[in-house]
Amino acid sequence: MEETFRKLTERLLQRNSRLSVTRARTWVELLWEDFETTYAKAGHDYRGKELTEKMVTQLIDSYGTKLHEFAARNPKYKHLLDDSNDITH
């Protein structure tokens, strides 16, 4: 899993240079967990990490350039995505 998360984090950083490495990794983990949780709650059988990786990749490709704006509009996640003390890449 670590290698998969590392690849997805790098992909997100390529699309959004405004994120720190730490925040990009946080986004990858949040997207991963959210997809798997939502998929399970909808009653679908688990189809493996390949499906989740594919979906997270699609989310990164579609929305990665704007993810840094999400926390500003969603206070529920602000503490998870506050990068004011992070080192940028």
N, C-alpha and C positions, 0 to 999 in steps of 0.2 A: 504493500500500500504506500509505503514511503516514496518509492520511485514514481508511482502514479501521481501522488500529490505534488512531488517535485516538478514533474513534467507539466502538470496543469498550472502550477504556480508560475513557472517560466512562461508559459503560453499567455497567461493573464498579464504578466509584466511586459511582454512584447506589445500588447494591445493598449496598456494603460501605464504610462510612465509616471503618473501622479501617485501611484500606490507604492508604499514601501514593500519590501519583501515580506515582512511580517503580516501586513494587512492583506497582501495578495494571498498568502497562505491561509489566513483566516477566512477570506472570501471563498476560496476553494473548499475548505472544510464545511463552511455554512451551506454552500450550494449543494455539496455532496449529501450532507445529512438531510437537508430539506427535501431533496428529490427522493431519497430512499424512504423518508418518513411519509411523505405525501403519497408515494406509490403504494406503500403498505396500507395506509389508511383507506385508500381507494379500493382495497381488497384484492390487489394484484399479487400474484405469486412472485417471489424474489427471482430475478432473472440474471443475477450475477453482477459483478463489478464492471463488466464490460459495458452493460447498458447504462449504468450510472456514469461511467467515464464518458461515454458518448454524449449523454445529455448535458453533463457539466461542460464539456468541450463546446457544445452548441450554444450554451448560455454565455460562455466566455466570448465566443466569436460574435454573438449577437449583441451582447450588452456590456462587454468588458471595458469598452472605452468610457462608459458612464457610471461604472460602479462606485467610484469615489464620491459621486453626488448623492448616492442613496442614503447614507447616514444623516445627511443634513435634512432630509425630508422624513426620516423615520427614527424618532427618538428612542424607540425600543431597542435599536441596534447600535446606537451611538457609542456606548461604552465599549462595545466589541470592536468598533471600527475607528476609534480615535487614534490617529497616527501622529499626533503632535510631538510625541517623544521618540518616534521611530527614526532610524537612520534610513535615508533613501538610497536606492541603488544607482 
